Amino acid sequence: MSGGPVLAAGCVLWRRTPAGGPEVCLVHRPRYDDWSFPKGKLKRGETSLEAARREVLEETGHHCVPGPALPTARYLANGRPKEVGYWAAEAVSGGTFVPNDEVDRLAWLDPATARERLSRPGDRVQLDAFLNGPADA
């Protein structure tokens, strides 16, 4: 095992409302009793983007089309550095959410409500980046 950071990936999953604005998907993890974006650790040989798409499907039941990369989250988790790569991703199928031990609830929320519900204040960085659109390279 290397001493490098734990690598994970996820998405700010969104869909357009009938009124034209975005709704953002948050998932509730009972193990941590928190609300976050769908995300998870990379599997061996998997790219960050592949992991992000897989985690969205596993945790929400939705397929998605990834868009722009969002800021990478860097923090300590259980005393180890963790890096989570994020993308904005549009939900493209009327997937079926199935509660399980890892994720027991899913909520589609307007951005302001999602911002308040996020358990980790640092996750607001990705939400704000999504709402503000891609930064100039």
Chimera marker file (.cmm) of the C-alpha trace (Angstrom):
<marker_set name="trace">
<marker id="1" x="0.000" y="0.000" z="0.000" r="1" g="1" b="0" radius="0.5"/>
<marker id="2" x="1.427" y="3.379" z="-0.957" r="1" g="1" b="0" radius="0.5"/>
<marker id="3" x="1.389" y="6.415" z="1.246" r="1" g="1" b="0" radius="0.5"/>
<marker id="4" x="-0.382" y="8.453" z="-1.411" r="1" g="1" b="0" radius="0.5"/>
<marker id="5" x="-3.874" y="9.856" z="-1.107" r="1" g="1" b="0" radius="0.5"/>
<marker id="6" x="-7.019" y="7.760" z="-1.295" r="1" g="1" b="0" radius="0.5"/>
<marker id="7" x="-8.398" y="8.404" z="-4.794" r="1" g="1" b="0" radius="0.5"/>
<marker id="8" x="-12.121" y="8.750" z="-5.375" r="1" g="1" b="0" radius="0.5"/>
<marker id="9" x="-14.436" y="10.324" z="-7.932" r="1" g="1" b="0" radius="0.5"/>
<marker id="10" x="-17.975" y="11.569" z="-8.185" r="1" g="1" b="0" radius="0.5"/>
<marker id="11" x="-20.402" y="13.864" z="-9.924" r="1" g="1" b="0" radius="0.5"/>
<marker id="12" x="-22.648" y="16.794" z="-9.316" r="1" g="1" b="0" radius="0.5"/>
<marker id="13" x="-25.540" y="14.953" z="-10.954" r="1" g="1" b="0" radius="0.5"/>
<marker id="14" x="-28.230" y="17.233" z="-12.327" r="1" g="1" b="0" radius="0.5"/>
<marker id="15" x="-31.369" y="17.276" z="-14.414" r="1" g="1" b="0" radius="0.5"/>
<marker id="16" x="-33.434" y="20.065" z="-15.924" r="1" g="1" b="0" radius="0.5"/>
<marker id="17" x="-36.792" y="20.873" z="-14.338" r="1" g="1" b="0" radius="0.5"/>
<marker id="18" x="-39.896" y="21.488" z="-16.468" r="1" g="1" b="0" radius="0.5"/>
<marker id="19" x="-39.361" y="25.216" z="-15.757" r="1" g="1" b="0" radius="0.5"/>
<marker id="20" x="-35.859" y="24.958" z="-17.250" r="1" g="1" b="0" radius="0.5"/>
<marker id="21" x="-33.706" y="25.296" z="-14.141" r="1" g="1" b="0" radius="0.5"/>
<marker id="22" x="-31.418" y="22.615" z="-12.740" r="1" g="1" b="0" radius="0.5"/>
<marker id="23" x="-32.114" y="20.185" z="-9.925" r="1" g="1" b="0" radius="0.5"/>
<marker id="24" x="-29.151" y="18.591" z="-8.181" r="1" g="1" b="0" radius="0.5"/>
<marker id="25" x="-29.060" y="15.046" z="-6.818" r="1" g="1" b="0" radius="0.5"/>
<marker id="26" x="-27.794" y="14.387" z="-3.290" r="1" g="1" b="0" radius="0.5"/>
<marker id="27" x="-27.491" y="10.986" z="-1.650" r="1" g="1" b="0" radius="0.5"/>
<marker id="28" x="-27.779" y="10.119" z="2.037" r="1" g="1" b="0" radius="0.5"/>
<marker id="29" x="-25.232" y="7.696" z="3.459" r="1" g="1" b="0" radius="0.5"/>
<marker id="30" x="-26.537" y="6.090" z="6.658" r="1" g="1" b="0" radius="0.5"/>
<marker id="31" x="-23.050" y="5.015" z="7.758" r="1" g="1" b="0" radius="0.5"/>
<marker id="32" x="-22.045" y="8.673" z="8.111" r="1" g="1" b="0" radius="0.5"/>
<marker id="33" x="-25.577" y="10.145" z="8.371" r="1" g="1" b="0" radius="0.5"/>
<marker id="34" x="-24.614" y="12.713" z="5.771" r="1" g="1" b="0" radius="0.5"/>
<marker id="35" x="-25.815" y="14.169" z="2.482" r="1" g="1" b="0" radius="0.5"/>
<marker id="36" x="-23.303" y="14.361" z="-0.350" r="1" g="1" b="0" radius="0.5"/>
<marker id="37" x="-22.843" y="14.012" z="-4.066" r="1" g="1" b="0" radius="0.5"/>
<marker id="38" x="-22.608" y="10.446" z="-5.410" r="1" g="1" b="0" radius="0.5"/>
<marker id="39" x="-18.957" y="9.427" z="-5.186" r="1" g="1" b="0" radius="0.5"/>
<marker id="40" x="-16.671" y="6.551" z="-4.303" r="1" g="1" b="0" radius="0.5"/>
<marker id="41" x="-13.181" y="5.106" z="-4.418" r="1" g="1" b="0" radius="0.5"/>
<marker id="42" x="-11.524" y="4.148" z="-7.681" r="1" g="1" b="0" radius="0.5"/>
<marker id="43" x="-11.201" y="0.445" z="-8.424" r="1" g="1" b="0" radius="0.5"/>
<marker id="44" x="-7.877" y="-0.912" z="-9.674" r="1" g="1" b="0" radius="0.5"/>
<marker id="45" x="-7.264" y="0.089" z="-13.297" r="1" g="1" b="0" radius="0.5"/>
<marker id="46" x="-10.235" y="2.458" z="-13.373" r="1" g="1" b="0" radius="0.5"/>
<marker id="47" x="-9.904" y="6.098" z="-14.430" r="1" g="1" b="0" radius="0.5"/>
<marker id="48" x="-11.429" y="8.843" z="-12.296" r="1" g="1" b="0" radius="0.5"/>
<marker id="49" x="-14.125" y="9.509" z="-14.889" r="1" g="1" b="0" radius="0.5"/>
<marker id="50" x="-15.008" y="5.805" z="-15.165" r="1" g="1" b="0" radius="0.5"/>
<marker id="51" x="-15.287" y="5.627" z="-11.373" r="1" g="1" b="0" radius="0.5"/>
<marker id="52" x="-17.474" y="8.741" z="-11.247" r="1" g="1" b="0" radius="0.5"/>
<marker id="53" x="-19.911" y="7.309" z="-13.812" r="1" g="1" b="0" radius="0.5"/>
<marker id="54" x="-19.981" y="3.916" z="-12.079" r="1" g="1" b="0" radius="0.5"/>
<marker id="55" x="-20.610" y="5.477" z="-8.672" r="1" g="1" b="0" radius="0.5"/>
<marker id="56" x="-23.467" y="7.612" z="-10.035" r="1" g="1" b="0" radius="0.5"/>
<marker id="57" x="-25.124" y="4.517" z="-11.495" r="1" g="1" b="0" radius="0.5"/>
<marker id="58" x="-24.550" y="2.409" z="-8.350" r="1" g="1" b="0" radius="0.5"/>
<marker id="59" x="-25.685" y="5.063" z="-5.895" r="1" g="1" b="0" radius="0.5"/>
<marker id="60" x="-28.561" y="6.690" z="-7.828" r="1" g="1" b="0" radius="0.5"/>
<marker id="61" x="-29.675" y="4.225" z="-10.506" r="1" g="1" b="0" radius="0.5"/>
<marker id="62" x="-29.139" y="6.920" z="-13.163" r="1" g="1" b="0" radius="0.5"/>
<marker id="63" x="-26.943" y="6.891" z="-16.237" r="1" g="1" b="0" radius="0.5"/>
<marker id="64" x="-25.261" y="10.209" z="-16.850" r="1" g="1" b="0" radius="0.5"/>
<marker id="65" x="-23.396" y="12.214" z="-19.447" r="1" g="1" b="0" radius="0.5"/>
<marker id="66" x="-20.345" y="13.839" z="-17.862" r="1" g="1" b="0" radius="0.5"/>
<marker id="67" x="-19.674" y="17.445" z="-18.702" r="1" g="1" b="0" radius="0.5"/>
<marker id="68" x="-17.002" y="19.814" z="-17.408" r="1" g="1" b="0" radius="0.5"/>
<marker id="69" x="-14.577" y="18.782" z="-14.696" r="1" g="1" b="0" radius="0.5"/>
<marker id="70" x="-15.181" y="20.522" z="-11.381" r="1" g="1" b="0" radius="0.5"/>
<marker id="71" x="-12.636" y="21.346" z="-8.661" r="1" g="1" b="0" radius="0.5"/>
<marker id="72" x="-11.012" y="18.361" z="-6.976" r="1" g="1" b="0" radius="0.5"/>
<marker id="73" x="-11.840" y="18.000" z="-3.279" r="1" g="1" b="0" radius="0.5"/>
<marker id="74" x="-8.851" y="17.388" z="-1.009" r="1" g="1" b="0" radius="0.5"/>
<marker id="75" x="-9.301" y="16.562" z="2.673" r="1" g="1" b="0" radius="0.5"/>
<marker id="76" x="-8.367" y="14.121" z="5.418" r="1" g="1" b="0" radius="0.5"/>
<marker id="77" x="-10.534" y="11.021" z="5.832" r="1" g="1" b="0" radius="0.5"/>
<marker id="78" x="-9.708" y="8.757" z="8.760" r="1" g="1" b="0" radius="0.5"/>
<marker id="79" x="-6.320" y="10.445" z="9.033" r="1" g="1" b="0" radius="0.5"/>
<marker id="80" x="-5.393" y="9.854" z="5.377" r="1" g="1" b="0" radius="0.5"/>
<marker id="81" x="-5.346" y="12.395" z="2.575" r="1" g="1" b="0" radius="0.5"/>
<marker id="82" x="-8.197" y="11.903" z="0.136" r="1" g="1" b="0" radius="0.5"/>
<marker id="83" x="-8.663" y="13.378" z="-3.342" r="1" g="1" b="0" radius="0.5"/>
<marker id="84" x="-12.050" y="13.276" z="-5.031" r="1" g="1" b="0" radius="0.5"/>
<marker id="85" x="-12.267" y="14.248" z="-8.711" r="1" g="1" b="0" radius="0.5"/>
<marker id="86" x="-15.650" y="15.667" z="-9.704" r="1" g="1" b="0" radius="0.5"/>
<marker id="87" x="-17.552" y="16.317" z="-12.915" r="1" g="1" b="0" radius="0.5"/>
<marker id="88" x="-20.838" y="17.985" z="-13.683" r="1" g="1" b="0" radius="0.5"/>
<marker id="89" x="-23.019" y="15.223" z="-15.150" r="1" g="1" b="0" radius="0.5"/>
<marker id="90" x="-26.503" y="15.327" z="-16.576" r="1" g="1" b="0" radius="0.5"/>
<marker id="91" x="-28.836" y="12.461" z="-15.712" r="1" g="1" b="0" radius="0.5"/>
<marker id="92" x="-30.004" y="10.981" z="-19.017" r="1" g="1" b="0" radius="0.5"/>
<marker id="93" x="-32.314" y="8.171" z="-18.032" r="1" g="1" b="0" radius="0.5"/>
<marker id="94" x="-35.275" y="7.896" z="-15.754" r="1" g="1" b="0" radius="0.5"/>
<marker id="95" x="-33.269" y="5.519" z="-13.593" r="1" g="1" b="0" radius="0.5"/>
<marker id="96" x="-34.641" y="3.707" z="-10.598" r="1" g="1" b="0" radius="0.5"/>
<marker id="97" x="-33.114" y="4.386" z="-7.211" r="1" g="1" b="0" radius="0.5"/>
<marker id="98" x="-32.915" y="1.311" z="-4.986" r="1" g="1" b="0" radius="0.5"/>
<marker id="99" x="-32.049" y="2.023" z="-1.337" r="1" g="1" b="0" radius="0.5"/>
<marker id="100" x="-29.243" y="-0.083" z="0.107" r="1" g="1" b="0" radius="0.5"/>
<marker id="101" x="-26.815" y="-0.176" z="3.042" r="1" g="1" b="0" radius="0.5"/>
<marker id="102" x="-24.506" y="2.373" z="1.428" r="1" g="1" b="0" radius="0.5"/>
<marker id="103" x="-27.108" y="4.892" z="0.211" r="1" g="1" b="0" radius="0.5"/>
<marker id="104" x="-30.574" y="4.812" z="1.731" r="1" g="1" b="0" radius="0.5"/>
<marker id="105" x="-32.101" y="8.025" z="0.379" r="1" g="1" b="0" radius="0.5"/>
<marker id="106" x="-31.837" y="10.221" z="-2.706" r="1" g="1" b="0" radius="0.5"/>
<marker id="107" x="-33.117" y="13.768" z="-3.137" r="1" g="1" b="0" radius="0.5"/>
<marker id="108" x="-33.472" y="15.975" z="-6.201" r="1" g="1" b="0" radius="0.5"/>
<marker id="109" x="-33.216" y="19.544" z="-4.940" r="1" g="1" b="0" radius="0.5"/>
<marker id="110" x="-33.036" y="23.069" z="-6.280" r="1" g="1" b="0" radius="0.5"/>
<marker id="111" x="-29.465" y="24.381" z="-5.943" r="1" g="1" b="0" radius="0.5"/>
<marker id="112" x="-30.148" y="26.612" z="-2.911" r="1" g="1" b="0" radius="0.5"/>
<marker id="113" x="-31.737" y="23.752" z="-0.960" r="1" g="1" b="0" radius="0.5"/>
<marker id="114" x="-28.956" y="21.378" z="-2.015" r="1" g="1" b="0" radius="0.5"/>
<marker id="115" x="-26.369" y="23.903" z="-0.789" r="1" g="1" b="0" radius="0.5"/>
<marker id="116" x="-28.010" y="23.955" z="2.647" r="1" g="1" b="0" radius="0.5"/>
<marker id="117" x="-28.439" y="20.184" z="2.846" r="1" g="1" b="0" radius="0.5"/>
<marker id="118" x="-24.834" y="19.269" z="1.975" r="1" g="1" b="0" radius="0.5"/>
<marker id="119" x="-23.267" y="17.941" z="5.169" r="1" g="1" b="0" radius="0.5"/>
<marker id="120" x="-19.678" y="18.837" z="4.307" r="1" g="1" b="0" radius="0.5"/>
<marker id="121" x="-19.301" y="22.593" z="3.715" r="1" g="1" b="0" radius="0.5"/>
<marker id="122" x="-16.382" y="21.837" z="1.378" r="1" g="1" b="0" radius="0.5"/>
<marker id="123" x="-18.801" y="20.184" z="-1.074" r="1" g="1" b="0" radius="0.5"/>
<marker id="124" x="-20.265" y="23.617" z="-1.795" r="1" g="1" b="0" radius="0.5"/>
<marker id="125" x="-17.130" y="24.369" z="-3.854" r="1" g="1" b="0" radius="0.5"/>
<marker id="126" x="-18.212" y="21.808" z="-6.477" r="1" g="1" b="0" radius="0.5"/>
<marker id="127" x="-21.835" y="23.001" z="-6.404" r="1" g="1" b="0" radius="0.5"/>
<marker id="128" x="-20.783" y="26.628" z="-6.873" r="1" g="1" b="0" radius="0.5"/>
<marker id="129" x="-18.433" y="25.663" z="-9.721" r="1" g="1" b="0" radius="0.5"/>
<marker id="130" x="-21.276" y="23.752" z="-11.400" r="1" g="1" b="0" radius="0.5"/>
<marker id="131" x="-23.662" y="26.706" z="-11.051" r="1" g="1" b="0" radius="0.5"/>
<marker id="132" x="-21.090" y="29.221" z="-12.318" r="1" g="1" b="0" radius="0.5"/>
<marker id="133" x="-20.243" y="27.143" z="-15.398" r="1" g="1" b="0" radius="0.5"/>
<marker id="134" x="-16.838" y="26.133" z="-16.690" r="1" g="1" b="0" radius="0.5"/>
<marker id="135" x="-13.955" y="28.376" z="-15.741" r="1" g="1" b="0" radius="0.5"/>
<marker id="136" x="-11.729" y="29.818" z="-18.422" r="1" g="1" b="0" radius="0.5"/>
<marker id="137" x="-8.757" y="27.552" z="-19.037" r="1" g="1" b="0" radius="0.5"/>
<link id1="1" id2="2" r="1" g="1" b="0" radius="0.2"/>
<link id1="2" id2="3" r="1" g="1" b="0" radius="0.2"/>
<link id1="3" id2="4" r="1" g="1" b="0" radius="0.2"/>
<link id1="4" id2="5" r="1" g="1" b="0" radius="0.2"/>
<link id1="5" id2="6" r="1" g="1" b="0" radius="0.2"/>
<link id1="6" id2="7" r="1" g="1" b="0" radius="0.2"/>
<link id1="7" id2="8" r="1" g="1" b="0" radius="0.2"/>
<link id1="8" id2="9" r="1" g="1" b="0" radius="0.2"/>
<link id1="9" id2="10" r="1" g="1" b="0" radius="0.2"/>
<link id1="10" id2="11" r="1" g="1" b="0" radius="0.2"/>
<link id1="11" id2="12" r="1" g="1" b="0" radius="0.2"/>
<link id1="12" id2="13" r="1" g="1" b="0" radius="0.2"/>
<link id1="13" id2="14" r="1" g="1" b="0" radius="0.2"/>
<link id1="14" id2="15" r="1" g="1" b="0" radius="0.2"/>
<link id1="15" id2="16" r="1" g="1" b="0" radius="0.2"/>
<link id1="16" id2="17" r="1" g="1" b="0" radius="0.2"/>
<link id1="17" id2="18" r="1" g="1" b="0" radius="0.2"/>
<link id1="18" id2="19" r="1" g="1" b="0" radius="0.2"/>
<link id1="19" id2="20" r="1" g="1" b="0" radius="0.2"/>
<link id1="20" id2="21" r="1" g="1" b="0" radius="0.2"/>
<link id1="21" id2="22" r="1" g="1" b="0" radius="0.2"/>
<link id1="22" id2="23" r="1" g="1" b="0" radius="0.2"/>
<link id1="23" id2="24" r="1" g="1" b="0" radius="0.2"/>
<link id1="24" id2="25" r="1" g="1" b="0" radius="0.2"/>
<link id1="25" id2="26" r="1" g="1" b="0" radius="0.2"/>
<link id1="26" id2="27" r="1" g="1" b="0" radius="0.2"/>
<link id1="27" id2="28" r="1" g="1" b="0" radius="0.2"/>
<link id1="28" id2="29" r="1" g="1" b="0" radius="0.2"/>
<link id1="29" id2="30" r="1" g="1" b="0" radius="0.2"/>
<link id1="30" id2="31" r="1" g="1" b="0" radius="0.2"/>
<link id1="31" id2="32" r="1" g="1" b="0" radius="0.2"/>
<link id1="32" id2="33" r="1" g="1" b="0" radius="0.2"/>
<link id1="33" id2="34" r="1" g="1" b="0" radius="0.2"/>
<link id1="34" id2="35" r="1" g="1" b="0" radius="0.2"/>
<link id1="35" id2="36" r="1" g="1" b="0" radius="0.2"/>
<link id1="36" id2="37" r="1" g="1" b="0" radius="0.2"/>
<link id1="37" id2="38" r="1" g="1" b="0" radius="0.2"/>
<link id1="38" id2="39" r="1" g="1" b="0" radius="0.2"/>
<link id1="39" id2="40" r="1" g="1" b="0" radius="0.2"/>
<link id1="40" id2="41" r="1" g="1" b="0" radius="0.2"/>
<link id1="41" id2="42" r="1" g="1" b="0" radius="0.2"/>
<link id1="42" id2="43" r="1" g="1" b="0" radius="0.2"/>
<link id1="43" id2="44" r="1" g="1" b="0" radius="0.2"/>
<link id1="44" id2="45" r="1" g="1" b="0" radius="0.2"/>
<link id1="45" id2="46" r="1" g="1" b="0" radius="0.2"/>
<link id1="46" id2="47" r="1" g="1" b="0" radius="0.2"/>
<link id1="47" id2="48" r="1" g="1" b="0" radius="0.2"/>
<link id1="48" id2="49" r="1" g="1" b="0" radius="0.2"/>
<link id1="49" id2="50" r="1" g="1" b="0" radius="0.2"/>
<link id1="50" id2="51" r="1" g="1" b="0" radius="0.2"/>
<link id1="51" id2="52" r="1" g="1" b="0" radius="0.2"/>
<link id1="52" id2="53" r="1" g="1" b="0" radius="0.2"/>
<link id1="53" id2="54" r="1" g="1" b="0" radius="0.2"/>
<link id1="54" id2="55" r="1" g="1" b="0" radius="0.2"/>
<link id1="55" id2="56" r="1" g="1" b="0" radius="0.2"/>
<link id1="56" id2="57" r="1" g="1" b="0" radius="0.2"/>
<link id1="57" id2="58" r="1" g="1" b="0" radius="0.2"/>
<link id1="58" id2="59" r="1" g="1" b="0" radius="0.2"/>
<link id1="59" id2="60" r="1" g="1" b="0" radius="0.2"/>
<link id1="60" id2="61" r="1" g="1" b="0" radius="0.2"/>
<link id1="61" id2="62" r="1" g="1" b="0" radius="0.2"/>
<link id1="62" id2="63" r="1" g="1" b="0" radius="0.2"/>
<link id1="63" id2="64" r="1" g="1" b="0" radius="0.2"/>
<link id1="64" id2="65" r="1" g="1" b="0" radius="0.2"/>
<link id1="65" id2="66" r="1" g="1" b="0" radius="0.2"/>
<link id1="66" id2="67" r="1" g="1" b="0" radius="0.2"/>
<link id1="67" id2="68" r="1" g="1" b="0" radius="0.2"/>
<link id1="68" id2="69" r="1" g="1" b="0" radius="0.2"/>
<link id1="69" id2="70" r="1" g="1" b="0" radius="0.2"/>
<link id1="70" id2="71" r="1" g="1" b="0" radius="0.2"/>
<link id1="71" id2="72" r="1" g="1" b="0" radius="0.2"/>
<link id1="72" id2="73" r="1" g="1" b="0" radius="0.2"/>
<link id1="73" id2="74" r="1" g="1" b="0" radius="0.2"/>
<link id1="74" id2="75" r="1" g="1" b="0" radius="0.2"/>
<link id1="75" id2="76" r="1" g="1" b="0" radius="0.2"/>
<link id1="76" id2="77" r="1" g="1" b="0" radius="0.2"/>
<link id1="77" id2="78" r="1" g="1" b="0" radius="0.2"/>
<link id1="78" id2="79" r="1" g="1" b="0" radius="0.2"/>
<link id1="79" id2="80" r="1" g="1" b="0" radius="0.2"/>
<link id1="80" id2="81" r="1" g="1" b="0" radius="0.2"/>
<link id1="81" id2="82" r="1" g="1" b="0" radius="0.2"/>
<link id1="82" id2="83" r="1" g="1" b="0" radius="0.2"/>
<link id1="83" id2="84" r="1" g="1" b="0" radius="0.2"/>
<link id1="84" id2="85" r="1" g="1" b="0" radius="0.2"/>
<link id1="85" id2="86" r="1" g="1" b="0" radius="0.2"/>
<link id1="86" id2="87" r="1" g="1" b="0" radius="0.2"/>
<link id1="87" id2="88" r="1" g="1" b="0" radius="0.2"/>
<link id1="88" id2="89" r="1" g="1" b="0" radius="0.2"/>
<link id1="89" id2="90" r="1" g="1" b="0" radius="0.2"/>
<link id1="90" id2="91" r="1" g="1" b="0" radius="0.2"/>
<link id1="91" id2="92" r="1" g="1" b="0" radius="0.2"/>
<link id1="92" id2="93" r="1" g="1" b="0" radius="0.2"/>
<link id1="93" id2="94" r="1" g="1" b="0" radius="0.2"/>
<link id1="94" id2="95" r="1" g="1" b="0" radius="0.2"/>
<link id1="95" id2="96" r="1" g="1" b="0" radius="0.2"/>
<link id1="96" id2="97" r="1" g="1" b="0" radius="0.2"/>
<link id1="97" id2="98" r="1" g="1" b="0" radius="0.2"/>
<link id1="98" id2="99" r="1" g="1" b="0" radius="0.2"/>
<link id1="99" id2="100" r="1" g="1" b="0" radius="0.2"/>
<link id1="100" id2="101" r="1" g="1" b="0" radius="0.2"/>
<link id1="101" id2="102" r="1" g="1" b="0" radius="0.2"/>
<link id1="102" id2="103" r="1" g="1" b="0" radius="0.2"/>
<link id1="103" id2="104" r="1" g="1" b="0" radius="0.2"/>
<link id1="104" id2="105" r="1" g="1" b="0" radius="0.2"/>
<link id1="105" id2="106" r="1" g="1" b="0" radius="0.2"/>
<link id1="106" id2="107" r="1" g="1" b="0" radius="0.2"/>
<link id1="107" id2="108" r="1" g="1" b="0" radius="0.2"/>
<link id1="108" id2="109" r="1" g="1" b="0" radius="0.2"/>
<link id1="109" id2="110" r="1" g="1" b="0" radius="0.2"/>
<link id1="110" id2="111" r="1" g="1" b="0" radius="0.2"/>
<link id1="111" id2="112" r="1" g="1" b="0" radius="0.2"/>
<link id1="112" id2="113" r="1" g="1" b="0" radius="0.2"/>
<link id1="113" id2="114" r="1" g="1" b="0" radius="0.2"/>
<link id1="114" id2="115" r="1" g="1" b="0" radius="0.2"/>
<link id1="115" id2="116" r="1" g="1" b="0" radius="0.2"/>
<link id1="116" id2="117" r="1" g="1" b="0" radius="0.2"/>
<link id1="117" id2="118" r="1" g="1" b="0" radius="0.2"/>
<link id1="118" id2="119" r="1" g="1" b="0" radius="0.2"/>
<link id1="119" id2="120" r="1" g="1" b="0" radius="0.2"/>
<link id1="120" id2="121" r="1" g="1" b="0" radius="0.2"/>
<link id1="121" id2="122" r="1" g="1" b="0" radius="0.2"/>
<link id1="122" id2="123" r="1" g="1" b="0" radius="0.2"/>
<link id1="123" id2="124" r="1" g="1" b="0" radius="0.2"/>
<link id1="124" id2="125" r="1" g="1" b="0" radius="0.2"/>
<link id1="125" id2="126" r="1" g="1" b="0" radius="0.2"/>
<link id1="126" id2="127" r="1" g="1" b="0" radius="0.2"/>
<link id1="127" id2="128" r="1" g="1" b="0" radius="0.2"/>
<link id1="128" id2="129" r="1" g="1" b="0" radius="0.2"/>
<link id1="129" id2="130" r="1" g="1" b="0" radius="0.2"/>
<link id1="130" id2="131" r="1" g="1" b="0" radius="0.2"/>
<link id1="131" id2="132" r="1" g="1" b="0" radius="0.2"/>
<link id1="132" id2="133" r="1" g="1" b="0" radius="0.2"/>
<link id1="133" id2="134" r="1" g="1" b="0" radius="0.2"/>
<link id1="134" id2="135" r="1" g="1" b="0" radius="0.2"/>
<link id1="135" id2="136" r="1" g="1" b="0" radius="0.2"/>
<link id1="136" id2="137" r="1" g="1" b="0" radius="0.2"/>
</marker_set>
